Amino acid sequence: MGMKVKDKFFAILREKAGVGELVEDLVMPTTVVELWSLLQQTHPGLALPGLHLLYAVNQSYVSGDHVLHEKDEVVFVPPVSGG
């Protein structure tokens, strides 16, 4: 059985994906890290070596092993640089 989750990208990830958000149809259960791995396969521009991300699900930060549920909103937060 599948489930739909919304993926949101910001900053460099938006540039590399070419979109600000996607909806993925996933098999259950899927973790945030497994979703990120899938996205890197389907959108090769996201395969950025050495990139350390933070993950948020439904506006709360989570660990990579967080299991996703139907209609979750997943945000991949790239490192922020500035001066």
N, C-alpha and C positions, 0 to 999 in steps of 0.2 A: 504494500500500500504506500502511496506517495503523499508528500506534504509540500506545500508551497511556503517559501520564506522569501522575504525581501532583503536584498543586499544593497548597502549604500557605500559609496566610495567618495573620498575627499582628497584634495590636494593632488599629489603625484599619482595616487591610485586612480583618480578620476581621469587624469590625462592618459595613463597607460591602458585603462579599460576602454576609454573612448565614450563612456557613459557615466552618469552619476548614480544610477541604480539599475538593478536587474531583479527579476523574480526567477527563482530556481525551483524546479520540481525535484525533490529529493526522496530517496528511499529512507525509511526509518530503521533504526535510529542513526542520526548523523551528528557528529560533533562540529564545533566551530572550526577546528583545525582541518577536519576532513572536508568541510565545505570550502575552506581556503585552498586546499590542495586541488579540489575539483575545479575551482575558478581559475587557478593557474594553468590547468590543462586546457580548459575551454577558451581562455583569454590569455595567450602566451605572454602578452605585454606585462601581465601582473607578476610574472616569474622574475622577481628582482632579488638576486642573491644577496644574502646578508641583511635583508630587511626585517626588522623586528617590529611587529604590530601589536597594538592593543586591540582587544575585541570588546564590543558592547552589544548586548542583546536586549531589545526593548528598553533602551536608554540606561542600562546598568552594565558596568564593566564586569566581564566574566573571564574565566580561564579558558584555555584552548580546548579543554576536555568537556566543556559545557555541552549538554545534549540539547539539540534544537527541537522545537515543537511547531506544529502547524501555525502559520501566520506570524511567526517571529520576525522581527526586524533586526537584521544583523548589520552592524557598522564596523568596518575595518578602519582603524585609526593608525595612519602612518606616523613616523616620528616627526616631531615639529622642530624646525630649526629657526633661529632668529637671533637678533642681536640686541 
